[in-house]
Amino acid sequence: MTEPLVHTGHALDGAVALVTLSRPDVANAQNVGLLTALDDAFAAAMADDTVKVVVLQGAGRHFSAGHDIGTPLRDIHLPFGRRATTWYPHADKPPTEATFVREQEAYVGFCRRWRELPKPTIAKVHGACVAGGLMLAWICDLIVASDDAFFADPVLRMGIPGVEWFAHPFVMNPRAAKEFLFTGDRMSAEEALRVGMINRVVPRAELDEAVLALAGRIAEKPRFALALAKQVINQAEDRMGLRDVVASTYGYHHLAHAHMAATSDDHIGGQDARSMKAALKKEEG
């Protein structure tokens, strides 16, 4: 029997839904199967009137190492149902078109959908939060990280300007965002707190308790008031340009994919998780 890719549970008498990414053997790398299961879990939490707050977490050693770029269950060429956008199927299309359409649904579409969930969401981050992992954390309303967490977007090594949900200059200041992208270096939890990317850093042993305490305080507030407060802050972010920046940068992202497909082994320059990790270790000496 296949293990579920996302586990769900509850805490604080059901007021907090615990949604757990569950591909721990590959550091919760995200294939479409996992993202679709995550969408199902979020939808169930939204439909449950007992749930006031949703906590997103990762099983195993890491929150998420990003998109699946090389495991045996990578499903980049497989068809899947559309639920976040109205784009047509991708699997039978030429390579550049297929990549553009697939990522419009599975990455930007899902992130936009999940950012707009009407209940508060908290990302509980430990270990690696890299590339596509950033996208899952950034669409949450709050981020609480353990002191062993680190953040990175090293995808310039693939020839692309950043992950698809390009919120970088909104979750940190623009100069910090440039260094973050230009170097691809890991950012510690303490540094992420300093630049405003996350809300809190706590010792790893206290992470569960700290997140539940925060979620419990939020859960005491009226459900509709929480939904409205979330909506108006999201609208303020959009008026500052977030939605437009994500949309416009998506085009640059896929120009870069097409360029890499034309000049190297594939649309990510022949990179995989092993080569990306080796390059970082070499740079760090």
Secondary structure, DSSP 8 states (H G I E B T S, - for coil): ----SEEEEEETTTTEEEEEE--GGGTT-B-HHHHHHHHHHHHHHHH-TT--EEEEEESTT-SB--B-SSSTT--TTS-----S------TTS-HHHHHHHHHIIIIIIHHHHHHT-SS-EEEEE-SEEETHHHHHHHTSSEEEEETT-EEE--GGGGT-SS-SS--HHHHS-HHHHHHHHHH---EEHHHHHHTTS-SEEE-GGGHHHHHHHHHHHHHTS-HHHHHHHHHHHHHHHHHTTHHHHHHHHHHHHHHHHHHHHHHSSSTTTT--HHHHHHHHHHHH-
